[in-house]
C-alpha cells in the first residue's frame, strides 16, 4: 500500500510543475498535459517530441502501477525516469534563469523520486 501511495504522489507532484517563458506566458504541467492530450487526436505530429512523449509515457506507467496488486518496482523506476527527464530539466532551468517558482514547483517530485531510488531495497 505504501508503494501505491508514493506512486500516486509521484503522479500528482509531476502535474504541479510550473513553466514560464517569454513575456507573460506561463502554465502548470497539468494544463500543458491537457493541451497535449487534446492535440494528440487532432494534430498528432505537433506532440511527437521526446520531451513530450517520455514524461507522458512515464506518467502512464506510474498510473498502471496503481492498478497492480503489488506495484512493480521496475515499472515504478521506469515511470520515475521518464518523468524525471522533464522535471529535472524544469528544476535546473528554473535555477539557472532565477525563476524560482519553476524550480520550487519541481522540487516535490524530485524529493519523492529520490526517496524511491534510495529506498529500493526496502
N, C-alpha and C positions, 0 to 999 in steps of 0.2 A: 504493500500500500504506500509506503514511504516513497518508493521509486515513481509510482504513478503521480503522486503529488508534486514531486520535483519536476517530472516531465511536463505536467500541466503548468507549473510555474515558469518553466523554460519557454513554453509556447506563449504564455501571457506576457512575460517580460520582453520577448522578442517583438511583440507588437507595439511596445512603448517607445521604440527607437524614434528619435526626432531628427528631422533633416531641415537644414536651412541652406538656401542657395540664392545667388543673385537678387539684389533688390529686396523685395518683400515676399519672397517665395519660401514657404515652409509647410511641412506636413509631418504627421506621425506615420510610422510604418503601417499601422492598420489602415490608414486612409490610402496609402500608396498600394497596399495589397488589394484593397477593394477595386481600385482603378485597374490594376494588373489583371485581376480575375475577370473584370468586365471586358477588357481588351483581348483577353485570351481567346474568346469566342468570336469577336468581331474583327480584330486585327492581330492575328497570332504572330505575324512577322515582327510587330513592334515590341513584343515582350520576350523575344528569343535573345537572351543575353546571359552570360554566366552569373553576373551579379543579381539577376532576377531569378533564374531557374534554380541555382544551387540553394539559396536560402528558402525558396518556396518548397523545394524537394525536401530539405532538412526539416522544415516545419511539418510537412505531410508525414514524414517518417516518425517524428515525435508524436503526432496525433495518433498514428496507428498503434504506437506502444501503449496508449491509454486504453485501448480495447483488448489488449492481451491480458491473459490471466496473470502471468508473471512477465512484466516488461523485459524485452530482450536488451541485454547490456550492449550488444553490438549495434543494434538499431538505435539505441539512445545515443551512443557515441557518434554514429553516422549523422544523426539528426543535429546534434550539437555542432559538429564540424561544419555541416552545411550552413547552419545559421551563423556560425562564428565568422564565416567569410565576410558577411556584410556588417555584422555588429562590431567586430573588432576594427574594421575599416572606419566605421562611423565614429568610434571612440578615438582612434588615432587622429583622424581628420579634425574632430572637434577640439582636441588638444592643440594640434598644430595651428589651427586657424583662430584659436581663442574663442570658439563658440562652445562655451562650457555647458550650455543646455544640451547640446548634442552629445558631448562626452558623458555627462551625467545620465542621460537617458539610456545609454548602452550599458552603464555600469551594473545594474541589477542582473542583466543577462550574463555578463562576464563573470560576476561573482558566483552565480549559480552554476555556470558551466565549469568553473574551476573546482567547485565542490564535487561535481560529477566526476571529473578527472582524478582528483586526489582521493576520492573515496571509492575507487574502482575495486578495491579488494574486499570491501565490506558487503 
